[in-house]
Amino acid sequence: MTVISRLPEPVHQEWDWQLRAACRGADERLFFHPSGERGRAHDEREAAAKRICAQCPVRSRCLAHSLAVREPYGVWGGLGEDERSAILGPVTRRGR
């Protein structure tokens, strides 16, 4: 007999926070830089993305997710790529 209490919760409960995100429906190009973007254009785009994050009701959940999976690209939970890298430190490969 299956013990239901030991089964994992439905997947939607793990990801439903994304439905409440302030960025939902926004142009994803605002959160992920195009190839070759540098300097002022990069800074302005990232600042605009962070302004959306600043008012997001699930910002902390988004940031926690990005840190847990070591998301390498984009603005997540109000932090850019370099800011998340500073928190996590360098990526190391096991067994090398």
N, CA, C and O of each residue as an XYZ file, in Angstrom:
384
protein
N       0.839     -1.171      0.000
C       0.000      0.000      0.000
C       0.892      1.245      0.000
O       1.883      1.309      0.726
N       0.530      2.218     -0.813
C       1.295      3.458     -0.912
C       0.995      4.372      0.265
O      -0.162      4.580      0.632
N       2.057      4.914      0.847
C       1.915      5.877      1.925
C       1.966      7.265      1.282
O       3.038      7.760      0.934
N       0.806      7.875      1.134
C       0.699      9.138      0.423
C       1.491     10.248      1.108
O       2.004     11.136      0.426
N       1.602     10.226      2.393
C       2.308     11.284      3.110
C       3.793     11.359      2.735
O       4.436     12.383      2.968
N       4.338     10.291      2.161
C       5.749     10.270      1.782
C       5.978     10.706      0.346
O       7.125     10.849     -0.078
N       4.916     10.920     -0.406
C       5.060     11.339     -1.797
C       5.425     12.818     -1.859
O       5.014     13.596     -0.998
N       6.203     13.216     -2.883
C       6.536     14.641     -3.014
C       5.288     15.449     -3.331
O       4.322     14.930     -3.891
N       5.320     16.720     -2.968
C       4.164     17.562     -3.261
C       4.094     17.795     -4.772
O       5.089     17.636     -5.478
N       2.923     18.170     -5.253
C       2.786     18.410     -6.688
C       3.774     19.475     -7.166
O       4.071     20.430     -6.449
N       4.267     19.299     -8.368
C       5.271     20.186     -8.927
C       4.788     21.637     -8.970
O       5.572     22.552     -8.722
N       3.515     21.857     -9.281
C       3.021     23.228     -9.394
C       3.209     24.016     -8.111
O       3.374     25.235     -8.160
N       3.188     23.354     -6.972
C       3.380     24.066     -5.711
C       4.816     24.558     -5.546
O       5.069     25.503     -4.798
N       5.742     23.929     -6.233
C       7.138     24.340     -6.175
C       7.397     25.571     -7.048
O       8.317     26.343     -6.776
N       6.593     25.755     -8.091
C       6.853     26.814     -9.064
C       5.755     27.865     -9.146
O       5.904     28.821     -9.908
N       4.680     27.741     -8.416
C       3.556     28.671     -8.562
C       3.895     30.096     -8.146
O       3.150     31.017     -8.482
N       4.983     30.307     -7.433
C       5.407     31.663     -7.067
C       5.658     32.497     -8.314
O       5.497     33.717     -8.285
N       6.049     31.857     -9.403
C       6.336     32.584    -10.644
C       5.080     33.261    -11.211
O       5.184     34.244    -11.944
N       3.923     32.748    -10.882
C       2.677     33.349    -11.369
C       2.431     34.722    -10.753
O       1.694     35.532    -11.315
N       3.042     34.986     -9.607
C       2.852     36.260     -8.913
C       3.999     37.242     -9.151
O       4.006     38.336     -8.586
N       4.954     36.862     -9.971
C       6.135     37.693    -10.204
C       5.798     38.979    -10.950
O       4.989     38.982    -11.878
N       6.424     40.056    -10.533
C       6.201     41.362    -11.173
C       6.679     41.363    -12.623
O       6.184     42.146    -13.433
N       7.613     40.514    -12.952
C       8.152     40.465    -14.315
C       7.294     39.621    -15.256
O       7.536     39.596    -16.463
N       6.313     38.944    -14.717
C       5.464     38.087    -15.555
C       4.810     38.935    -16.636
O       4.133     39.919    -16.341
N       5.013     38.555    -17.860
C       4.457     39.282    -18.989
C       5.365     40.382    -19.513
O       5.101     40.949    -20.574
N       6.435     40.693    -18.783
C       7.386     41.709    -19.237
C       8.280     41.117    -20.332
O       8.411     39.899    -20.453
N       8.870     41.975    -21.097
C       9.794     41.546    -22.150
C      11.033     40.934    -21.498
O      11.750     41.617    -20.766
N      11.283     39.669    -21.755
C      12.414     38.987    -21.113
C      13.753     39.586    -21.520
O      14.743     39.387    -20.817
N      13.816     40.306    -22.623
C      15.076     40.938    -23.034
C      15.529     41.998    -22.036
O      16.699     42.379    -22.020
N      14.613     42.469    -21.212
C      14.971     43.433    -20.174
C      15.823     42.763    -19.092
O      16.658     43.420    -18.470
N      15.622     41.489    -18.870
C      16.292     40.763    -17.791
C      17.527     39.987    -18.230
O      18.317     39.552    -17.391
N      17.700     39.813    -19.535
C      18.838     39.055    -20.073
C      19.514     39.887    -21.153
O      18.879     40.284    -22.131
N      20.802     40.148    -20.972
C      21.498     41.030    -21.906
C      21.741     40.366    -23.258
O      22.024     39.170    -23.339
N      21.625     41.163    -24.311
C      21.941     40.637    -25.637
C      23.451     40.472    -25.794
O      24.232     41.088    -25.068
N      23.839     39.662    -26.715
C      25.254     39.419    -26.975
C      25.969     40.734    -27.279
O      25.507     41.532    -28.094
N      27.075     40.939    -26.629
C      27.898     42.109    -26.885
C      27.477     43.381    -26.166
O      28.113     44.421    -26.337
N      26.432     43.322    -25.376
C      25.992     44.527    -24.670
C      27.016     44.896    -23.594
O      27.446     44.045    -22.816
N      27.397     46.167    -23.561
C      28.401     46.627    -22.608
C      28.058     48.034    -22.115
O      27.165     48.696    -22.645
N      28.774     48.461    -21.111
C      28.751     49.832    -20.654
C      27.391     50.374    -20.271
O      26.610     49.718    -19.583
N      27.126     51.581    -20.730
C      25.923     52.306    -20.344
C      24.640     51.561    -20.726
O      23.691     51.525    -19.944
N      24.607     50.974    -21.913
C      23.411     50.238    -22.349
C      23.116     49.086    -21.389
O      21.966     48.856    -21.016
N      24.158     48.374    -20.999
C      24.004     47.261    -20.054
C      23.502     47.774    -18.702
O      22.561     47.224    -18.130
N      24.133     48.818    -18.207
C      23.777     49.354    -16.892
C      22.339     49.861    -16.855
O      21.626     49.633    -15.878
N      21.916     50.539    -17.902
C      20.548     51.079    -17.951
C      19.502     49.969    -18.046
O      18.466     50.030    -17.384
N      19.773     48.955    -18.872
C      18.837     47.839    -19.002
C      18.719     47.102    -17.676
O      17.616     46.789    -17.229
N      19.858     46.826    -17.050
C      19.849     46.106    -15.779
C      19.155     46.918    -14.682
O      18.437     46.347    -13.860
N      19.354     48.213    -14.656
C      18.696     49.069    -13.663
C      17.183     49.045    -13.845
O      16.437     49.036    -12.866
N      16.732     49.036    -15.090
C      15.285     48.973    -15.367
C      14.711     47.644    -14.883
O      13.618     47.612    -14.317
N      15.433     46.555    -15.101
C      14.983     45.245    -14.625
C      14.919     45.227    -13.102
O      13.968     44.700    -12.526
N      15.915     45.794    -12.456
C      15.960     45.808    -10.993
C      14.848     46.666    -10.395
O      14.393     46.395     -9.283
N      14.406     47.692    -11.114
C      13.279     48.492    -10.629
C      12.003     47.651    -10.590
O      11.183     47.806     -9.686
N      11.839     46.775    -11.559
C      10.686     45.862    -11.546
C      10.814     44.895    -10.371
O       9.847     44.648     -9.651
N      11.997     44.359    -10.189
C      12.242     43.422     -9.082
C      11.984     44.070     -7.724
O      11.491     43.418     -6.804
N      12.313     45.336     -7.603
C      12.192     46.025     -6.315
C      10.761     46.032     -5.792
O      10.542     46.126     -4.584
N       9.791     45.934     -6.687
C       8.387     45.962     -6.278
C       7.721     44.586     -6.371
O       6.499     44.474     -6.278
N       8.521     43.559     -6.551
C       7.986     42.217     -6.772
C       7.636     41.520     -5.459
O       8.447     41.509     -4.532
N       6.431     40.934     -5.368
C       6.027     40.246     -4.136
C       6.742     38.922     -3.898
O       6.696     38.389     -2.789
N       7.406     38.379     -4.925
C       8.102     37.097     -4.758
C       9.606     37.235     -4.995
O      10.280     36.271     -5.357
N      10.109     38.427     -4.788
C      11.523     38.704     -5.042
C      12.444     37.756     -4.282
O      13.384     37.212     -4.863
N      12.191     37.553     -3.009
C      13.082     36.698     -2.211
C      13.039     35.252     -2.688
O      14.065     34.572     -2.687
N      11.892     34.782     -3.088
C      11.773     33.410     -3.608
C      12.527     33.268     -4.926
O      13.192     32.260     -5.168
N      12.415     34.289     -5.773
C      13.116     34.303     -7.053
C      14.630     34.275     -6.838
O      15.346     33.511     -7.485
N      15.098     35.109     -5.932
C      16.527     35.153     -5.642
C      17.002     33.826     -5.069
O      18.050     33.319     -5.468
N      16.247     33.261     -4.143
C      16.623     31.971     -3.556
C      16.725     30.898     -4.636
O      17.654     30.089     -4.627
N      15.779     30.891     -5.555
C      15.813     29.922     -6.651
C      17.076     30.113     -7.495
O      17.776     29.147     -7.800
N      17.363     31.362     -7.867
C      18.521     31.619     -8.735
C      19.831     31.227     -8.062
O      20.754     30.757     -8.727
N      19.918     31.416     -6.760
C      21.121     31.027     -6.035
C      21.216     29.504     -5.902
O      22.298     28.928     -6.018
N      20.087     28.870     -5.660
C      20.080     27.411     -5.493
C      20.500     26.686     -6.764
O      21.192     25.670     -6.701
N      20.088     27.197     -7.908
C      20.422     26.533     -9.170
C      21.639     27.157     -9.844
O      22.037     26.754    -10.937
N      22.228     28.157     -9.164
C      23.404     28.868     -9.695
C      23.121     29.415    -11.097
O      23.891     29.200    -12.032
N      22.008     30.119    -11.214
C      21.596     30.711    -12.489
C      22.705     31.653    -12.984
O      23.017     32.642    -12.321
N      23.295     31.351    -14.140
C      24.438     32.147    -14.581
C      24.079     33.440    -15.321
O      24.923     34.327    -15.445
N      22.865     33.558    -15.805
C      22.519     34.690    -16.656
C      21.320     35.463    -16.140
O      20.432     34.903    -15.498
N      21.308     36.751    -16.428
C      20.136     37.572    -16.191
C      20.036     38.185    -14.807
O      20.883     37.982    -13.938
N      18.956     38.948    -14.642
C      18.609     39.559    -13.357
C      17.554     38.676    -12.713
O      16.511     38.409    -13.311
N      17.821     38.227    -11.506
C      16.911     37.362    -10.751
C      16.818     37.897     -9.329
O      17.841     38.128     -8.685
N      15.629     38.089     -8.847
C      15.442     38.541     -7.477
C      16.128     39.866     -7.175
O      16.493     40.133     -6.030
N      16.302     40.686     -8.188
C      16.905     41.998     -7.997
C      18.415     42.031     -8.064
O      19.014     43.087     -7.858
N      19.048     40.901     -8.348
C      20.504     40.865     -8.452
C      20.929     40.441     -9.849
O      20.324     39.565    -10.466
N      21.982     41.086    -10.330
C      22.548     40.742    -11.622
C      23.529     39.588    -11.506
O      23.773     39.064    -10.419
N      24.081     39.207    -12.634
C      24.994     38.070    -12.703
C      26.206     38.236    -11.788
O      26.552     37.319    -11.043
N      26.850     39.401    -11.842
C      28.045     39.625    -11.031
C      27.725     39.635     -9.542
O      28.512     39.151     -8.730
N      26.573     40.185     -9.187
C      26.184     40.241     -7.768
C      25.925     38.837     -7.219
O      26.308     38.532     -6.090
N      25.274     37.982     -8.017
C      25.043     36.611     -7.555
C      26.348     35.840     -7.477
O      26.544     35.043     -6.559
N      27.250     36.069     -8.434
C      28.554     35.394     -8.403
C      29.351     35.779     -7.163
O      30.058     34.950     -6.590
N      29.235     37.040     -6.750
C      29.942     37.494     -5.547
C      29.425     36.786     -4.305
O      30.189     36.524     -3.375
N      28.136     36.475     -4.284
C      27.551     35.764     -3.149
C      27.972     34.301     -3.150
O      28.323     33.749     -2.107
N      27.935     33.681     -4.312
C      28.169     32.240     -4.414
C      29.635     31.856     -4.499
O      30.005     30.744     -4.122
N      30.466     32.748     -4.982
C      31.866     32.410     -5.185
C      32.039     31.664     -6.493
O      31.066     31.424     -7.208
N      33.260     31.300     -6.805
C      33.529     30.650     -8.089
C      32.907     29.260     -8.183
O      32.753     28.565     -7.179
N      32.559     28.877     -9.380
C      32.029     27.540     -9.633
C      33.220     26.588     -9.713
O      34.192     26.854    -10.420
N      33.136     25.491     -8.989
C      34.191     24.484     -9.050
C      33.602     23.185     -9.550
O      32.448     22.865     -9.266
N      34.379     22.453    -10.281
C      33.935     21.149    -10.781
C      34.422     20.065     -9.835
O      35.567     20.075     -9.384
N      33.544     19.148     -9.550
C      33.901     18.042     -8.654
C      34.851     17.086     -9.358
O      34.731     16.836    -10.558
N      35.767     16.573     -8.614
C      36.679     15.563     -9.154
C      37.808     16.143     -9.978
O      38.512     15.396    -10.658
N      38.004     17.453     -9.939
C      39.109     18.047    -10.715
C      40.001     18.857     -9.831
O      40.981     19.433    -10.302
